[in-house]
Amino acid sequence: ALSFGLGTMLAMLSGALLATLFGFTVLSGGGLETKSFVIVVLGGLGNPTGALLGGIIIGLLESLVAVIPIPFIGSIPFSWVPVIEFVVFILILLFRPTGILGERT
């Protein structure tokens, strides 16, 4: 109960501090909600280790796609990063429908 309370307090404090810096509405979290869904399904539903692995994969894609140059093309614009993330997501689901660490039935 103490760790739950401490985690809730930290989430409330960070939300209050972010609210002073950025404007927000009821629909502000749509992009983060979609990215969270992709991370959880990519790793495998019901598998916390899979969600961690999915988050690491998406984080590495976000940080490396715009930095690593591609031969004959150059670097990819940062606005294309979500497109590449969803392409990787679709490819993984085509070959592993249960996610990376999901159990096969």
C-alpha positions as CSV (number, residue, x, y, z in Angstrom):
1,A,0.0,0.0,0.0
2,L,2.9,2.3,0.8
3,S,4.5,1.8,-2.6
4,F,1.2,2.3,-4.4
5,G,0.6,5.5,-2.5
6,L,4.1,6.7,-3.2
7,G,3.7,5.9,-6.9
8,T,0.3,7.7,-7.1
9,M,1.8,10.7,-5.3
10,L,4.7,10.9,-7.8
11,A,2.3,10.6,-10.8
12,M,0.1,13.4,-9.4
13,L,3.1,15.6,-8.8
14,S,4.5,15.0,-12.3
15,G,1.1,15.7,-13.9
16,A,0.7,18.9,-11.9
17,L,4.2,20.1,-13.0
18,L,3.6,19.2,-16.6
19,A,0.2,20.9,-16.6
20,T,2.0,24.2,-15.9
21,L,4.3,23.8,-18.9
22,F,2.0,22.4,-21.6
23,G,-1.6,23.1,-22.4
24,F,-3.9,20.1,-22.2
25,T,-7.4,19.0,-23.0
26,V,-9.4,15.9,-22.6
27,L,-8.0,14.6,-25.9
28,S,-4.3,15.3,-25.1
29,G,-3.2,11.7,-24.5
30,G,-4.4,10.2,-27.8
31,G,-0.9,9.8,-29.3
32,L,0.5,8.4,-26.1
33,E,-2.4,6.0,-25.7
34,T,-1.9,4.7,-29.2
35,K,1.8,4.3,-28.6
36,S,1.2,2.5,-25.4
37,F,-1.2,0.1,-27.2
38,V,1.4,-0.6,-29.8
39,I,4.1,-1.3,-27.1
40,V,1.9,-3.7,-25.2
41,V,0.7,-5.7,-28.2
42,L,4.1,-5.7,-29.7
43,G,5.6,-7.4,-26.6
44,G,2.7,-9.8,-26.1
45,L,-0.5,-9.2,-24.2
46,G,-0.4,-10.1,-20.5
47,N,3.4,-10.3,-20.4
48,P,5.2,-7.6,-18.4
49,T,8.6,-8.6,-19.8
50,G,7.2,-8.4,-23.3
51,A,5.8,-4.9,-22.6
52,L,9.3,-3.9,-21.4
53,L,10.8,-5.4,-24.5
54,G,8.2,-3.7,-26.8
55,G,9.0,-0.3,-25.1
56,I,12.7,-0.7,-25.6
57,I,12.1,-1.6,-29.3
58,I,9.9,1.4,-29.9
59,G,12.3,3.7,-27.9
60,L,15.2,2.5,-30.0
61,L,13.3,3.0,-33.2
62,E,12.3,6.5,-32.2
63,S,15.9,7.5,-31.3
64,L,17.8,5.7,-34.0
65,V,15.6,6.0,-37.2
66,A,16.2,9.7,-37.6
67,V,19.9,9.5,-36.8
68,I,21.2,6.5,-38.8
69,P,21.6,7.5,-42.5
70,I,20.4,5.1,-45.1
71,P,22.5,4.6,-48.3
72,F,21.3,6.5,-51.3
73,I,18.5,8.1,-49.3
74,G,20.2,10.0,-46.5
75,S,18.5,10.4,-43.1
76,I,14.8,9.9,-42.6
77,P,12.8,13.0,-41.5
78,F,11.7,12.8,-37.9
79,S,8.0,13.1,-38.9
80,W,8.3,9.6,-40.5
81,V,9.3,7.9,-37.3
82,P,5.7,6.9,-36.3
83,V,5.1,5.5,-39.8
84,I,8.2,3.3,-39.5
85,E,7.1,2.2,-35.9
86,F,3.7,1.1,-37.2
87,V,5.3,-0.7,-40.2
88,V,7.6,-2.7,-37.8
89,F,4.5,-3.3,-35.6
90,I,2.5,-4.7,-38.5
91,L,5.5,-6.8,-39.7
92,I,5.9,-8.4,-36.3
93,L,2.2,-9.1,-36.0
94,L,2.2,-10.7,-39.4
95,F,4.9,-13.2,-38.4
96,R,4.1,-13.5,-34.7
97,P,0.4,-12.6,-34.1
98,T,0.7,-13.1,-30.3
99,G,3.6,-10.6,-30.0
100,I,7.3,-11.1,-29.5
101,L,7.0,-12.9,-26.1
102,G,3.4,-14.0,-26.4
103,E,2.6,-17.6,-26.0
104,R,1.6,-19.7,-29.1
105,T,-1.7,-21.4,-28.7
